[in-house]
Amino acid sequence: MDRAVMDLEKKDAALKKQLRNLGSVIVAYSGGVDSAYLAWAAHRVLGDAMLAAIADSASLARSHYRDAVGFAEEHAIPLLVLETRELEREAYAANNGDRCFHCKDELFTALEAERARRGFGAVAYGLNMDEGKDFRPGQRAAAEHCVAAPLADAGLNKAEIRALAQAAGLRVWDKPASACLSSRIEYGRRVTTEALRQVENAEEALRALGLRRFRVRHHGSVARIEIAEEELAGSLDPEFFRRMAGAVRGAGFPYVAVDCDGYRSGSMNELLPAEMLAGTASVRVS
């Protein structure tokens, strides 16, 4: 057997052991490939001793919410929909570099209350090994709330999780990464329901034009579009540019720009102070 396949099987076995050791768990679920695979695996291992919980708020695009609920229904995964109110937290709405901490603190506080009320043994989330190297203030919130990270603890990275999901026949295996809508708004610009809807509507309009891996970044009157490298060449057409501009202007942005560097995850972090980036990059739940 191929060594890479053997290594992946070993990590998947380690994940299942981690889940069995938890006994019962609430999985923080967003519908992305990491949390979807974690919820699916937990349900396979623990059955009714697991519960997936999705946070429904203005920062979650409606299409992503519907897809996440649909995936849970397809696999009979028990699902709890929690209404979270992170926008009511001034520290979150102010949108400084630690915004993600306040979002995850809101989420994990709610999940801990549900865990205690329902008698589950733990709360877990879909952190993978790649994310442990990135600027993720939410990891600090997870550590403070003692949230388990079974995927990372099993040594699984993003590509390996996608491979496991594909082998399991899960349709989300190649789903593009999609952080919350608030991550599209430049730091220092207040997060409002109106701004979130602008981003959501602009991205839905571009998706309707056929784009798959991209982001619309909110810079006030300017929308900065990042397009993945594999799609960028096909997008460099004057007529398609005009269609993109019309679609994004229809969402309420007077000006539309295309980023020459293309799509990259976390591009809003590029202007954060180095000391802030260094302060959270090493935080991980063990």
C-alpha positions in Angstrom: 0.0 0.0 0.0 1.2 3.5 -0.8 2.9 5.2 2.2 0.8 8.4 1.9 -2.4 6.3 1.9 -1.2 4.4 5.0 -0.3 7.7 6.7 -3.7 9.1 6.0 -5.5 6.0 7.3 -3.4 6.2 10.4 -4.5 9.8 11.0 -8.1 9.0 10.3 -7.9 6.2 12.9 -6.3 8.7 15.3 -9.3 11.0 14.7 -11.8 8.3 15.5 -9.9 7.4 18.6 -10.0 11.1 19.7 -13.8 11.2 19.1 -14.3 7.9 21.1 -12.3 9.3 24.0 -14.5 12.4 24.1 -17.5 10.2 24.7 -20.1 12.7 23.6 -19.5 16.0 21.8 -21.1 19.1 20.4 -19.4 20.0 17.1 -19.2 23.7 16.1 -20.4 23.3 12.5 -20.3 25.8 9.6 -20.8 23.5 6.6 -17.2 23.9 5.4 -15.3 20.8 4.6 -13.4 20.7 7.9 -16.4 21.0 10.2 -18.6 18.9 7.9 -16.1 16.0 7.9 -15.7 16.3 11.7 -19.5 16.3 12.2 -19.9 13.3 9.8 -17.0 11.4 11.5 -18.4 12.1 15.0 -21.8 10.9 14.0 -20.3 7.7 12.6 -18.3 7.1 15.7 -20.7 8.4 18.4 -24.1 8.2 16.9 -26.7 10.1 19.0 -23.9 11.0 21.4 -23.0 13.9 19.1 -24.7 17.1 18.0 -23.7 19.5 15.3 -24.4 23.2 16.1 -24.5 25.9 13.6 -24.4 29.6 14.6 -26.9 31.6 12.5 -26.2 35.3 12.4 -25.9 38.1 9.9 -22.3 37.2 9.1 -23.4 33.8 7.7 -24.4 34.0 4.0 -27.9 32.5 3.4 -26.6 30.2 0.7 -24.0 28.8 3.0 -26.6 28.3 5.7 -28.9 26.4 3.4 -26.1 24.2 2.1 -24.9 23.4 5.7 -28.4 22.5 6.8 -28.8 20.4 3.6 -25.6 18.4 4.2 -26.6 17.6 7.8 -30.0 16.4 6.6 -28.5 14.3 3.9 -26.4 12.4 6.4 -29.0 12.4 9.3 -26.6 14.4 11.5 -28.4 15.9 14.5 -28.3 19.6 14.1 -28.9 22.5 16.5 -29.4 26.0 15.0 -28.2 28.7 17.4 -28.9 32.4 16.9 -25.8 34.3 17.9 -25.6 38.0 18.4 -21.9 38.9 17.9 -22.9 42.1 16.1 -24.3 43.4 19.4 -20.8 43.2 20.9 -19.1 46.5 20.5 -15.6 44.9 20.4 -16.8 42.8 17.4 -18.6 45.5 15.5 -15.6 47.8 15.9 -13.8 45.4 13.6 -10.3 45.6 15.0 -7.7 42.9 14.5 -9.1 40.7 17.2 -12.7 40.6 15.8 -12.6 36.9 15.2 -11.8 36.3 18.9 -15.0 38.1 20.0 -17.0 36.1 17.4 -15.7 32.7 18.6 -16.0 33.8 22.2 -19.7 34.4 21.6 -20.0 31.1 19.8 -18.1 29.0 22.4 -19.9 30.6 25.3 -23.2 29.6 23.8 -22.0 26.1 23.0 -20.6 25.6 26.5 -24.0 26.5 27.9 -25.7 24.0 25.5 -23.1 21.3 26.4 -23.8 21.7 30.1 -27.6 21.9 29.7 -27.7 18.8 27.5 -25.0 16.7 29.3 -22.5 16.4 26.5 -18.9 15.7 27.4 -17.1 18.3 25.2 -17.3 20.9 22.6 -15.1 20.5 19.5 -14.3 22.5 16.4 -12.8 21.9 13.0 -9.3 23.4 13.4 -6.8 21.7 11.0 -3.0 21.7 11.1 -2.6 24.4 8.4 -4.8 26.8 10.4 -2.6 26.4 13.4 0.2 28.2 11.5 -2.0 31.2 10.5 -3.3 34.4 12.2 -6.5 33.1 13.8 -7.6 35.0 16.9 -10.5 32.6 17.2 -8.0 29.9 18.4 -7.4 32.0 21.5 -11.1 31.9 22.3 -11.1 28.1 21.7 -8.2 27.7 24.1 -9.9 29.8 26.8 -13.1 27.7 26.5 -11.1 24.4 26.4 -12.6 23.5 23.0 -11.3 20.2 21.6 -9.6 20.2 18.1 -9.8 16.5 17.0 -8.7 17.1 13.4 -5.6 19.0 14.4 -4.8 16.6 17.2 -4.9 13.8 14.7 -2.4 15.6 12.6 -4.7 16.3 9.7 -4.1 19.2 7.3 -6.6 20.7 4.8 -5.6 18.6 1.9 -5.8 15.4 3.9 -9.3 16.3 5.2 -10.4 16.9 1.6 -9.0 13.5 0.6 -10.8 11.7 3.5 -14.1 13.5 2.6 -13.7 12.5 -1.0 -13.0 8.9 -0.1 -16.2 8.9 2.0 -18.2 10.2 -0.9 -19.1 13.6 0.8 -20.0 16.2 -1.7 -18.3 18.9 0.3 -14.8 17.5 -0.3 -13.9 20.2 -2.9 -16.0 23.0 -1.5 -14.1 26.3 -1.6 -13.0 27.7 1.7 -15.4 30.4 3.0 -14.8 32.4 6.1 -17.7 34.5 7.5 -18.8 37.6 5.7 -17.3 39.9 8.3 -13.8 38.7 7.2 -14.4 40.6 3.9 -14.7 44.0 5.6 -11.4 45.9 6.1 -10.2 46.2 9.7 -11.3 49.5 11.3 -14.5 49.7 9.1 -17.5 49.0 11.3 -19.3 45.7 10.8 -22.9 46.4 10.1 -25.8 44.3 8.7 -25.9 46.6 5.7 -22.2 46.1 4.9 -22.6 42.3 5.3 -25.5 42.2 2.9 -23.5 44.3 0.4 -20.8 41.7 0.4 -23.2 38.7 0.4 -25.2 40.1 -2.6 -22.0 41.0 -4.5 -20.6 37.5 -4.0 -23.8 35.8 -5.0 -24.0 37.9 -8.1 -20.4 36.9 -9.1 -21.1 33.3 -8.3 -24.0 33.5 -10.7 -21.5 34.6 -13.4 -19.6 31.4 -12.9 -16.8 32.4 -10.5 -16.0 29.7 -7.9 -13.0 30.7 -5.8 -13.0 34.4 -5.1 -13.7 37.1 -2.5 -15.3 40.5 -2.5 -13.4 42.7 0.0 -15.3 45.7 1.4 -13.4 49.0 1.4 -16.2 51.4 1.8 -17.2 52.8 -1.6 -14.8 50.3 -3.3 -15.2 46.6 -3.7 -11.9 44.8 -4.3 -12.4 41.5 -6.0 -9.9 38.7 -5.5 -10.1 35.9 -8.1 -8.2 32.6 -7.7 -5.2 32.1 -10.1 -6.9 29.2 -11.9 -9.9 31.4 -12.8 -8.1 34.7 -13.2 -6.9 34.2 -16.8 -10.4 33.3 -18.0 -11.7 36.4 -16.3 -9.4 38.9 -18.0 -11.9 39.8 -20.7 -13.3 43.3 -21.1 -16.8 42.1 -21.5 -16.6 39.9 -18.4 -15.1 42.8 -16.5 -18.1 44.9 -17.4 -20.4 42.1 -16.3 -18.6 41.8 -13.0 -18.6 45.6 -12.4 -22.4 45.7 -13.1 -23.0 42.8 -10.8 -21.0 44.3 -7.9 -22.4 47.8 -8.4 -25.8 46.3 -8.1 -25.0 45.3 -4.6 -24.3 48.9 -3.6 -20.6 49.5 -4.4 -20.0 52.6 -6.6 -16.5 51.5 -7.5 -15.2 48.0 -8.4 -11.5 46.9 -8.5 -9.9 43.6 -9.4 -6.9 42.7 -7.3 -3.8 41.9 -9.4 -2.5 39.5 -6.8 -5.6 37.3 -7.0 -7.4 35.4 -4.3 -5.5 34.6 -1.1 -7.0 33.6 2.2 -6.7 36.2 5.0 -5.5 39.0 2.7 -7.1 41.6 5.1 -4.4 40.5 7.7 -1.6 41.7 5.5 -1.7 45.2 6.9 -2.0 44.2 10.6 1.0 45.0 12.8 3.6 42.2 13.0 3.3 41.9 16.8 -0.4 41.2 16.5 0.2 38.5 13.9 2.9 36.9 16.1 0.7 37.0 19.1 -1.8 34.5 18.0 -0.1 32.3 15.4 1.1 29.8 17.9 -2.2 29.4 19.8 -3.7 25.9 19.5 -5.8 23.6 21.5 -4.0 20.4 22.5 
